[in-house]
Amino acid sequence: MGPYRFDQLEPELQTIALDDFTFQNWAKTFNCKPELLFTPTNESQVQKVILLAKSLNKPLKAFGSGHSPSDLACSPGFMINIDKMDRLLSVDVKNCTATVEAGMSLHKLHKVLRENGLALSNLGSISDQSIAGVMATATHGTGAHFGCLPTMILDLTLITADGSVLHCSPSENTEVFEAARCSLGALGIITRMTLQAEPDFRLEAIQKPYKFSDILNDWDTVIHSAEHARVWWYPHTDDCVVWRANRTTKPVLREGPSFFMENWYGFHAYQAMLNITRYSTYLIPYLTKMMFKTLHSAPVHVVDESNKVFNFDCLFPQYVNEWAVDWNEAPAVLRKLDKFINENDLKVHFPVEIRFVDEDDVWLSPAYGRKTCYIGVIMYRPYGKPVPYKKYWKAYEDIMREHNGRPHWAKAHGQTRKDLEASYEKFGDYLKVRQQLDPEGMFLNDYLKRHVVGTKQVAKL
Ligand SMILES: Cc1cc2nc3c(=O)[nH]c(=O)nc-3n(C[C@H](O)[C@H](O)[C@H](O)COP(=O)(O)OP(=O)(O)OC[C@H]3O[C@@H](n4cnc5c(N)ncnc54)[C@H](O)[C@@H]3O)c2cc1C
């Protein structure tokens, strides 16, 4: 069957459809041109879109804000985006819970929670994503006693491939709930969620430089040194910074040299230097050392509303790779990575970002059943001449595999269905739920076929 045209749609669907749309992810590393994009404003329109896709045997893929650095949200068939479904539906201030439409962005969620004296207990680096999107990939922040974001979901509503509306919670459609907390977008369209929050709070964050070898030798202390601790290691050096944040009632404060990057000149000067290193890669370690001195000549001290302290500017488009390992394994992983970089004369950009997540019971969470350390590597991704990063990625992924690592679902990686089945106890249960809910594979795309159902080959790095 050929492409379905806009003028063949019934009038109501024409009001929410676009036929000239190209999807591109945030880092501009993946794109696709669907036949039609639908932007429904309510659940009944979502059902109609699903039933149309079913009747035409078209794939249908949801995307949120397109922040996944992979083709996880891409589809050449129909696409659907529920950004217009972003209302606060109810709030229970006493129990610190809120029910929201799942197209709401995290930025808006912070605002509506704050209006009710509430806040999320933990967050990742940014809040541009949609709620459905962050949950679908088990997005995480950092904190030894804080699980990934899907651990905050108390219930959710899913519209499945036959148009059924399923309310799921620990006591209703239990298996679907467990699979859908981190759904990878493969089970249907998630339209609403009830989330556990806590009373609104401020965070006090202090960021200080350390010798990385000292941090690795005192790992457990670092993990537990604050409610939320994060390490940024500068490869090619024995330098790192540790960011520690704790709840506080102190007044708002911002002090320290790393605001250099928030200033227009600092940002552009750094980007210009990165561009010079594209042609003279031997300069990368010198640039790393210079930036370390510039940014960390003194501690950084911030007190502010929690989401402002959890989030920061991720600056430039980048190639990223991030896997999760048992946090006790992380020092061995990082020493091997350091050795590989040095022995192979690789020139890699900073930082390597190291975060901690408590173990959880979300079936496909990379922190399922084990206290987890996420280790994220990045390379600057300029326009024009690409920077070579595949040798770095291959070494990184090989080391992660030796330590039973699990890749972040949102990020491009090289794990096959067989690898993932071996590292997730509940992978088979997730696949069973997926098969029951979507036997024709309406919500599958190339990423899911490669890595999850295993009907396509995973490319070698
Ligand atoms: C600059 C930057 C910083 C980041 N920081 C972090 C971080 O600190 N921690 C971390 O863990 N990750 C981080 N990420 C990754 C990011 O949180 C995830 O990629 C997240 O999934 C993006 O959400 P999104 O709304 O953009 O979803 P998209 O990327 O658009 O989609 C992601 C998945 O969600 C599915 N989906 C979207 N909407 C629906 C819906 N309504 N129903 C069902 N499925 C749906 C899609 O089909 C897809 O499978 C970062 C990414 C970037 C680019």
The ligand as an SDF file (V2000), in Angstrom:
LIG
                    3D

 53 58  0  0  0  0  0  0  0  0999 V2000
   20.7700   17.2480   26.4230 C   0  0  0  0  0  0  0  0  0  0  0  0
   20.2150   15.9510   26.9570 C   0  0  0  0  0  0  0  0  0  0  0  0
   20.2900   15.6820   28.3180 C   0  0  0  0  0  0  0  0  0  0  0  0
   19.8100   14.4650   28.8070 C   0  0  0  0  0  0  0  0  0  0  0  0
   19.9440   14.1980   30.1440 N   0  0  0  0  0  0  0  0  0  0  0  0
   19.5790   12.9900   30.6180 C   0  0  0  0  0  0  0  0  0  0  0  0
   19.7770   12.6540   31.9850 C   0  0  0  0  0  0  0  0  0  0  0  0
   20.2510   13.4630   32.7730 O   0  0  0  0  0  0  0  0  0  0  0  0
   19.4240   11.4130   32.3960 N   0  0  0  0  0  0  0  0  0  0  0  0
   18.9250   10.4760   31.5310 C   0  0  0  0  0  0  0  0  0  0  0  0
   18.6380    9.3550   31.9570 O   0  0  0  0  0  0  0  0  0  0  0  0
   18.6760   10.7830   30.2400 N   0  0  0  0  0  0  0  0  0  0  0  0
   18.9950   12.0020   29.7670 C   0  0  0  0  0  0  0  0  0  0  0  0
   18.7590   12.3080   28.4550 N   0  0  0  0  0  0  0  0  0  0  0  0
   17.9860   11.3670   27.6480 C   0  0  0  0  0  0  0  0  0  0  0  0
   16.4840   11.7380   27.6590 C   0  0  0  0  0  0  0  0  0  0  0  0
   15.9990   11.9350   28.9580 O   0  0  0  0  0  0  0  0  0  0  0  0
   15.6940   10.5950   27.0130 C   0  0  0  0  0  0  0  0  0  0  0  0
   16.1310   10.4290   25.7020 O   0  0  0  0  0  0  0  0  0  0  0  0
   14.1810   10.8150   27.0220 C   0  0  0  0  0  0  0  0  0  0  0  0
   13.5840    9.6170   26.6130 O   0  0  0  0  0  0  0  0  0  0  0  0
   13.7830   11.9520   26.1010 C   0  0  0  0  0  0  0  0  0  0  0  0
   12.4230   12.2720   26.2600 O   0  0  0  0  0  0  0  0  0  0  0  0
   11.6230   12.8720   25.0240 P   0  0  0  0  0  0  0  0  0  0  0  0
   10.3650   13.4710   25.5310 O   0  0  0  0  0  0  0  0  0  0  0  0
   12.5070   13.7090   24.2030 O   0  0  0  0  0  0  0  0  0  0  0  0
   11.2630   11.5180   24.2500 O   0  0  0  0  0  0  0  0  0  0  0  0
   11.6680   11.0790   22.7670 P   0  0  0  0  0  0  0  0  0  0  0  0
   13.1460   11.0330   22.6490 O   0  0  0  0  0  0  0  0  0  0  0  0
   10.9170   11.8730   21.7940 O   0  0  0  0  0  0  0  0  0  0  0  0
   11.1050    9.5800   22.7950 O   0  0  0  0  0  0  0  0  0  0  0  0
   11.6740    8.6330   23.6740 C   0  0  0  0  0  0  0  0  0  0  0  0
   10.7940    7.3920   23.7420 C   0  0  0  0  0  0  0  0  0  0  0  0
    9.5510    7.7330   24.3540 O   0  0  0  0  0  0  0  0  0  0  0  0
    8.4770    7.2090   23.5810 C   0  0  0  0  0  0  0  0  0  0  0  0
    7.3290    8.0550   23.7900 N   0  0  0  0  0  0  0  0  0  0  0  0
    7.2640    9.4010   23.7340 C   0  0  0  0  0  0  0  0  0  0  0  0
    6.0060    9.8040   23.9940 N   0  0  0  0  0  0  0  0  0  0  0  0
    5.2700    8.6930   24.2150 C   0  0  0  0  0  0  0  0  0  0  0  0
    3.9020    8.4440   24.5430 C   0  0  0  0  0  0  0  0  0  0  0  0
    3.0280    9.4350   24.7110 N   0  0  0  0  0  0  0  0  0  0  0  0
    3.5090    7.1690   24.7030 N   0  0  0  0  0  0  0  0  0  0  0  0
    4.3670    6.1470   24.5700 C   0  0  0  0  0  0  0  0  0  0  0  0
    5.6710    6.3100   24.2560 N   0  0  0  0  0  0  0  0  0  0  0  0
    6.1110    7.5740   24.0950 C   0  0  0  0  0  0  0  0  0  0  0  0
    9.0170    7.2560   22.1480 C   0  0  0  0  0  0  0  0  0  0  0  0
    8.2990    6.3750   21.2850 O   0  0  0  0  0  0  0  0  0  0  0  0
   10.4480    6.7860   22.3720 C   0  0  0  0  0  0  0  0  0  0  0  0
   10.4740    5.3960   22.4780 O   0  0  0  0  0  0  0  0  0  0  0  0
   19.2190   13.5110   27.9250 C   0  0  0  0  0  0  0  0  0  0  0  0
   19.1390   13.7930   26.5510 C   0  0  0  0  0  0  0  0  0  0  0  0
   19.6380   15.0020   26.0740 C   0  0  0  0  0  0  0  0  0  0  0  0
   19.5800   15.2520   24.6040 C   0  0  0  0  0  0  0  0  0  0  0  0
  1  2  1  0
  2  3  1  0
  2 52  2  0
  3  4  2  0
  4  5  1  0
  4 50  1  0
  5  6  2  0
  6  7  1  0
  6 13  1  0
  7  8  2  0
  7  9  1  0
  9 10  1  0
 10 11  2  0
 10 12  1  0
 12 13  2  0
 13 14  1  0
 14 15  1  0
 14 50  1  0
 15 16  1  0
 16 17  1  0
 16 18  1  0
 18 19  1  0
 18 20  1  0
 20 21  1  0
 20 22  1  0
 22 23  1  0
 23 24  1  0
 24 25  2  0
 24 26  1  0
 24 27  1  0
 27 28  1  0
 28 29  2  0
 28 30  1  0
 28 31  1  0
 31 32  1  0
 32 33  1  0
 33 34  1  0
 33 48  1  0
 34 35  1  0
 35 36  1  0
 35 46  1  0
 36 37  1  0
 36 45  1  0
 37 38  2  0
 38 39  1  0
 39 40  1  0
 39 45  2  0
 40 41  1  0
 40 42  2  0
 42 43  1  0
 43 44  2  0
 44 45  1  0
 46 47  1  0
 46 48  1  0
 48 49  1  0
 50 51  2  0
 51 52  1  0
 52 53  1  0
M  END
$$$$
